[in-house]
């Protein structure tokens, strides 16, 4: 499956702009292919204002975010791989989303305790502890009234 991160970035960007707020993007600059002004990097990260007023030719693609912006009066092309985007949020209220280090984790190979796998059969041991729920489903409580 494709990564969900670029789709979430686009959706949150649109939501933030539609509500009249300023979208900020937190970027991990230690990753390969990140092209940002190094003078503004702090602790291996940079916060970018990606609002329509601050950027030109903004592209929120599936592989990278790219745009042109001015930093201290100097125009610069910015390129950020989607995997380097750590968060997108509104400057005014902080609402948005942080992304984990690993995108789209693989499902666990073992189910959590107590979770039944398809095809598993319950043992018929009567000495076992009672289960959390009733043994058979309850009937609906609604009646048809004519």
C-alpha positions in Angstrom: 0.0 0.0 0.0 1.1 3.6 -0.6 2.1 5.7 2.3 -0.8 7.7 3.9 1.5 10.6 4.9 1.3 12.7 1.7 -2.5 12.4 1.7 -2.8 13.5 5.3 -0.4 16.4 4.6 -2.5 17.6 1.8 -5.8 17.2 3.7 -4.5 19.0 6.8 -2.9 21.8 4.7 -6.3 22.4 3.0 -8.2 22.2 6.3 -5.8 24.7 7.9 -5.9 27.2 5.0 -9.7 26.8 4.7 -10.1 27.9 8.3 -8.0 31.0 7.7 -4.9 29.8 9.7 -1.2 29.7 8.7 0.1 26.2 8.0 3.5 25.4 9.5 5.5 22.3 8.6 8.2 20.8 11.0 10.9 19.1 8.9 13.7 16.7 9.9 16.7 18.2 8.0 19.0 15.2 8.8 17.3 13.1 6.1 18.8 12.8 2.6 17.5 15.0 -0.2 16.2 17.8 2.2 16.9 21.2 0.6 16.3 24.0 3.0 18.3 27.1 4.1 20.8 25.8 6.6 21.0 29.1 8.4 17.5 28.5 9.8 18.1 24.9 10.9 18.0 24.3 14.7 18.8 20.9 16.3 18.4 19.2 12.9 14.9 20.6 12.4 13.3 23.6 10.7 9.8 25.0 10.8 8.6 26.2 7.4 5.7 28.6 6.8 3.9 26.9 3.8 1.0 29.3 3.6 -0.1 30.5 0.1 1.1 34.0 0.9 4.6 32.8 1.9 5.2 30.3 -0.9 5.2 30.3 -4.6 4.7 27.2 -6.8 3.8 25.0 -3.8 3.5 21.3 -4.7 2.4 18.8 -2.1 3.3 15.6 -4.0 3.3 12.0 -3.1 7.1 11.9 -2.9 8.1 15.4 -1.8 6.9 18.9 -0.9 8.5 21.6 -3.0 8.1 25.4 -3.3 9.9 28.6 -3.7 10.1 31.1 -0.8 12.1 34.0 0.5 14.4 33.6 3.4 15.9 36.9 4.7 15.0 38.4 1.3 16.7 35.7 -0.8 14.6 33.5 -3.0 15.2 29.8 -2.6 13.8 26.6 -3.9 12.8 24.2 -1.0 12.5 20.5 -1.4 11.4 18.2 1.4 10.8 14.4 1.0 7.5 13.5 2.5 9.2 11.2 4.9 11.1 14.1 6.4 7.9 16.0 7.3 7.5 15.5 11.1 4.3 17.6 11.5 1.9 20.0 9.9 0.0 22.3 12.1 -1.7 25.8 12.4 0.5 28.5 13.8 -2.3 30.2 15.6 -3.7 27.3 17.7 -1.3 24.4 17.2 -3.9 22.1 15.8 -2.6 19.6 13.2 -0.8 16.3 13.2 2.6 14.9 14.1 3.9 12.0 12.2 6.0 9.1 13.7 9.4 8.1 12.6 8.1 5.2 10.7 5.3 5.6 8.2 2.5 3.0 8.0 3.8 0.4 10.5 3.4 -3.2 9.6 0.7 -5.1 11.6 1.9 -7.2 14.5 2.5 -10.8 13.7 1.0 -12.0 17.0 -2.5 -10.9 18.1 -2.8 -9.2 21.5 -3.7 -11.6 24.4 -7.4 -12.5 24.4 -7.9 -11.6 20.7 -9.2 -14.5 18.7 -7.7 -15.3 15.3 -9.9 -16.5 12.4 -10.0 -20.3 12.4 -9.0 -20.6 16.1 -11.2 -23.0 18.1 -12.1 -22.4 21.7 -11.1 -25.3 23.9 -14.0 -27.1 25.6 -12.2 -27.2 29.0 -14.7 -26.5 31.7 -12.0 -25.8 34.3 -11.0 -22.6 32.4 -11.7 -19.2 33.7 -15.0 -17.5 32.6 -14.8 -15.3 29.5 -15.3 -11.6 29.6 -18.6 -11.7 27.7 -21.7 -13.9 27.5 -21.2 -17.2 25.7 -23.9 -16.6 23.1 -25.1 -13.3 21.6 -28.1 -11.6 23.1 -31.3 -11.3 21.1 -32.4 -7.9 19.9 -34.6 -6.0 22.2 -36.7 -4.4 19.5 -40.1 -5.8 18.5 -42.1 -5.1 15.3 -45.3 -3.3 16.2 -48.1 -3.1 13.8 
